[in-house]
Amino acid sequence: MSSLFASGCAEGDVCHGLSIPIYMVFPRLFTCPTLETTNFWGPTDPQSWGHHRGPSSVLSLRHALGCGFPHMDSLQGLKRCLLVETGSLMCLLEDTGLSSVCGGHRTQMVSLGGLRKKRSNRWRKKRSKRWRKKRRKKRRKRWRKKRRKRWRKKRSKRWRKKRKKRRKRWRKKRRKRWRKKRSKRWRKKRRKKRRKRWRKRRGGGGGRRGGRRGERGGEEVEEEEEEEVEEEEEEEEEEEEEEEVEEEEEKEVEKRWRKKRRKRWRKKRRKKRRKRWRKKRRKKRRKKRRKKRRKRWRKKRRKKRRKKRRKKRRKRWRKKRRKKEVV
């Protein structure tokens, strides 16, 4: 290997003591027919290309060689992967003294065989008890976070305001429905519909099913009809009475509710008023305290200034006295 060393580095030559280009040192590296098509994890020919390595070793190797050979980066063969026989490479590095150039990367390069990527069976891993347990834990954590977020949102002032408005709207709609169902017009319409339903059930006059008049004598049918009309009128009267009773009950309920609401409002107003008063009192107290504190501070500062002035005055007097004594 001593023939590899040059006496000096001429311009255009490779640096760090090697007088011949790298493709002559590694002839098998650059004459590989599969070099361009092979990626890091693809199949390799172990007889000619040695250990199969991952990207970390390739990068470190390329960096180390790049230290010694500046034109290494421009080589086409190193674009996809670098498959080198471990033994010959290390031998060359030892002989040429390149190992000292490599620095911290040498240890990485020595253990090239250990850098093979271990491929685990993903599906087996995901079926394992441990992995499932971890997933469950993560899921619960995520749910907890969401729940807390929801709680925080519902406690917020804005959300409470919205809820209040929503409830108010619902109340309004409910009252509107009640009012509508208590109205004379709506009751009249309902009565009409009910009669129509009864008529259909009895099969009297018109409609798809037709009447029963042709079956018996005319007088009997008329009497039956009169009885039916009377029955209907009685039922209507009963229903009207029931509705009136219901209305009165609803009014009573509404009255009770109004009373309750007023009570609740009064309580709320009182609470707010007290809160306002508390706030004012607190503010006043704070103001007073601040005032007193500032007063104290001013007093202290004045005292300090006086002390300083006194000290300076005494200093001046002493100086004058000393001068007089010297004279």
C-alpha positions in Angstrom: 0.0 0.0 0.0 3.0 2.3 0.3 2.8 3.0 -3.5 -0.5 4.8 -2.8 1.3 7.6 -1.0 2.4 10.6 -2.9 5.4 12.7 -2.1 3.4 15.9 -2.4 -0.1 17.0 -3.4 -0.2 18.5 -6.9 -3.1 20.6 -8.1 -5.9 18.4 -9.3 -4.7 15.4 -7.3 -6.6 13.9 -4.4 -5.7 15.3 -1.0 -4.6 13.5 2.2 -1.7 11.6 0.8 -3.4 9.4 -1.8 -1.9 9.9 -5.3 -4.5 7.8 -7.2 -8.2 8.4 -7.5 -10.7 6.5 -5.3 -12.3 4.5 -8.1 -8.9 2.8 -8.6 -8.7 2.0 -4.9 -12.3 0.6 -4.9 -12.6 -0.9 -8.4 -15.4 -3.3 -7.4 -17.5 -0.5 -5.8 -17.9 1.4 -9.1 -18.2 -1.6 -11.5 -21.3 -3.0 -9.8 -24.1 -3.5 -12.3 -26.8 -3.3 -9.7 -25.4 -0.2 -8.0 -27.8 2.3 -9.6 -30.9 0.2 -9.0 -30.2 -0.9 -5.5 -31.7 1.0 -2.6 -30.9 0.7 1.1 -33.3 -2.0 2.0 -33.3 -4.0 -1.3 -31.7 -7.4 -1.9 -27.9 -7.6 -2.2 -25.3 -10.1 -3.4 -23.5 -11.0 -0.2 -20.5 -12.7 -2.0 -19.3 -9.6 -3.7 -20.9 -6.8 -1.6 -20.5 -7.9 2.0 -22.8 -6.7 4.8 -26.0 -4.9 4.1 -26.2 -1.6 5.9 -28.8 1.1 6.7 -28.6 4.8 5.9 -26.9 5.9 9.1 -23.7 3.9 8.3 -23.8 5.0 4.7 -24.0 8.6 5.7 -21.2 8.3 8.2 -19.0 6.4 5.7 -19.7 8.9 3.0 -18.8 11.7 5.4 -15.6 10.0 6.5 -14.5 9.4 2.9 -15.6 12.9 2.0 -13.1 14.2 4.6 -10.3 12.4 2.8 -11.5 12.8 -0.7 -13.1 16.1 -1.6 -14.5 14.8 -5.0 -16.3 12.0 -3.3 -19.7 13.8 -3.2 -19.8 14.2 -6.9 -19.5 10.4 -7.6 -22.6 9.0 -9.2 -22.2 5.7 -7.4 -22.9 7.2 -4.0 -26.2 8.7 -5.0 -28.4 5.8 -3.9 -26.4 3.5 -1.7 -22.9 2.6 -0.7 -22.2 -1.1 -0.5 -18.6 -1.8 0.3 -16.7 -4.9 1.5 -16.0 -4.2 5.1 -12.7 -5.9 5.3 -11.0 -4.3 2.3 -12.4 -0.9 3.3 -11.1 -1.0 6.9 -7.8 -2.4 5.6 -7.4 0.5 3.2 -8.3 3.1 5.9 -5.7 1.6 8.3 -3.0 1.6 5.6 -3.6 5.1 4.3 -4.0 6.6 7.7 -7.5 7.7 6.8 -8.8 6.5 10.2 -7.4 9.5 11.9 -9.1 11.7 9.4 -12.5 10.1 10.1 -12.5 11.1 13.7 -15.6 10.1 15.6 -17.0 8.2 12.7 -14.5 5.4 12.8 -16.3 3.4 15.5 -19.5 3.6 13.6 -17.8 2.3 10.5 -16.1 -0.6 12.3 -19.5 -1.9 13.4 -21.0 -1.8 9.9 -22.5 -5.3 10.3 -24.5 -4.3 13.4 -26.3 -1.5 11.6 -28.7 -3.8 9.8 -32.3 -2.6 10.2 -34.4 -5.0 12.3 -37.8 -5.5 10.7 -40.4 -6.4 13.3 -43.7 -7.9 12.4 -46.1 -4.9 12.8 -49.3 -7.0 13.0 -47.9 -9.2 15.7 -46.9 -6.1 17.7 -50.3 -4.6 17.4 -52.0 -7.7 18.6 -49.8 -7.9 21.7 -51.3 -7.2 25.1 -48.7 -4.6 26.0 -49.3 -2.5 22.8 -53.1 -2.7 23.3 -52.7 -1.6 26.9 -50.6 1.4 25.8 -53.2 2.4 23.2 -56.0 2.2 25.7 -54.1 4.4 28.1 -53.5 7.0 25.3 -57.1 6.9 24.2 -58.3 7.5 27.8 -55.9 10.3 28.1 -57.3 11.9 24.9 -60.9 11.4 26.2 -60.1 13.0 29.5 -58.6 16.0 27.8 -61.7 16.4 25.6 -64.0 16.1 28.6 -62.1 18.7 30.5 -62.2 21.0 27.5 -66.0 20.6 27.4 -66.3 21.3 31.1 -64.2 24.3 30.9 -66.3 25.6 28.0 -69.5 25.0 29.9 -68.2 26.9 32.9 -67.2 29.9 30.8 -69.2 33.1 31.0 -69.9 33.2 27.3 -71.3 29.7 27.2 -73.5 30.4 30.3 -74.9 33.5 28.6 -75.7 31.6 25.4 -77.4 28.9 27.4 -79.5 31.5 29.2 -80.6 33.0 25.8 -81.4 29.6 24.4 -83.6 28.7 27.4 -85.4 32.0 27.1 -86.1 31.3 23.5 -87.5 27.9 24.3 -89.7 29.3 27.0 -91.0 31.9 24.6 -91.9 29.2 22.1 -93.6 27.1 24.7 -95.7 29.9 25.9 -96.6 30.7 22.3 -97.8 27.2 21.8 -99.9 27.2 24.9 -101.5 30.6 23.9 -102.3 29.2 20.5 -103.9 26.1 22.0 -106.0 28.2 24.4 -107.3 30.4 21.6 -111.0 30.2 20.5 -110.0 29.7 16.8 -107.8 26.7 17.5 -110.4 25.0 19.7 -113.0 25.5 17.0 -110.8 24.0 14.4 -110.0 21.0 16.7 -113.7 20.4 17.3 -114.4 20.4 13.5 -111.6 17.9 12.9 -112.9 15.6 15.7 -116.5 15.6 14.3 -115.1 14.7 10.9 -113.2 11.8 12.4 -116.4 10.5 14.1 -118.4 10.8 11.0 -115.8 8.8 9.1 -115.9 6.1 11.8 -119.7 5.8 11.7 -119.7 5.7 7.9 -122.4 8.4 7.6 -122.8 10.4 4.3 -120.3 11.0 1.5 -116.7 9.9 1.7 -115.2 6.9 0.0 -117.1 4.3 2.2 -120.5 5.9 1.6 -123.5 6.0 4.0 -125.9 3.4 5.4 -129.2 5.0 4.5 -130.2 2.6 1.8 -130.1 -0.3 4.2 -133.2 0.5 6.4 -136.3 2.6 6.5 -136.0 6.4 6.3 -137.6 7.2 9.7 -135.4 5.0 11.7 -132.3 6.4 10.1 -133.5 10.0 10.8 -134.1 9.2 14.5 -130.7 7.6 14.8 -129.1 10.7 13.1 -130.9 13.0 15.6 -129.7 10.9 18.5 -126.2 11.0 17.1 -126.3 14.8 16.7 -127.5 15.1 20.4 -124.8 12.8 21.6 -122.2 14.9 19.7 -123.5 18.1 21.2 -123.3 16.7 24.7 -119.8 15.4 24.1 -118.8 18.8 22.7 -120.2 20.5 25.8 -118.3 18.2 28.1 -115.1 18.8 26.1 -115.6 22.5 26.4 -116.1 22.2 30.1 -112.9 20.1 30.4 -111.0 22.6 28.3 -112.2 25.5 30.5 -111.0 23.5 33.6 -107.7 22.9 31.9 -107.3 26.6 31.1 -108.0 27.5 34.6 -105.5 25.0 35.9 -102.9 26.3 33.4 -103.6 29.8 34.5 -103.0 28.8 38.1 -99.8 27.0 37.1 -98.6 30.1 35.2 -99.5 32.3 38.2 -97.4 30.0 40.5 -94.5 30.0 38.1 -94.7 33.8 37.8 -94.5 34.1 41.6 -91.6 31.7 41.7 -89.8 33.5 38.9 -90.2 36.9 40.7 -88.9 35.4 43.9 -85.9 34.0 42.0 -85.3 37.4 40.2 -85.5 39.2 43.5 -83.0 36.9 45.0 -80.6 37.3 42.1 -80.9 41.1 42.1 -80.2 41.1 45.9 -77.1 38.9 45.3 -75.8 41.1 42.5 -76.4 44.2 44.6 -74.4 42.7 47.5 -71.7 41.7 45.1 -71.5 45.2 43.8 -71.3 46.7 47.3 -68.6 44.2 48.2 -66.6 45.2 45.2 -66.9 48.9 46.0 -65.9 48.3 49.6 -62.9 46.3 48.6 -61.9 49.0 46.1 -62.1 51.7 48.8 -60.1 49.6 51.2 -57.5 49.0 48.6 -57.3 52.7 47.9 -56.9 53.5 51.5 -54.2 50.9 52.0 -52.3 52.2 49.0 -52.5 55.8 50.3 -51.1 54.7 53.7 -48.4 52.7 52.1 -47.3 55.7 50.0 -47.4 57.9 53.0 -45.1 55.5 54.8 -42.7 55.3 51.9 -42.6 59.1 51.5 -41.8 59.4 55.2 -39.0 56.8 54.9 -37.5 58.5 51.9 -37.6 61.9 53.6 -35.9 60.4 56.6 -33.1 58.9 54.4 -32.6 62.1 52.5 -32.3 64.1 55.8 -29.8 61.6 57.1 -27.7 61.9 53.9 -27.8 65.7 54.0 -26.8 65.7 57.7 -23.9 63.3 56.9 -22.7 65.5 54.0 -22.9 68.7 56.1 -20.9 67.1 58.9 -18.3 66.0 56.3 -18.0 69.5 55.0 -17.7 71.0 58.5 -15.0 68.6 59.4 -13.1 69.4 56.3 -13.3 73.1 57.0 -12.2 72.6 60.6 -9.2 70.6 59.5 -8.2 73.2 57.0 -8.3 75.9 59.7 -6.3 73.8 62.1 -3.7 73.2 59.4 -3.4 76.9 58.7 
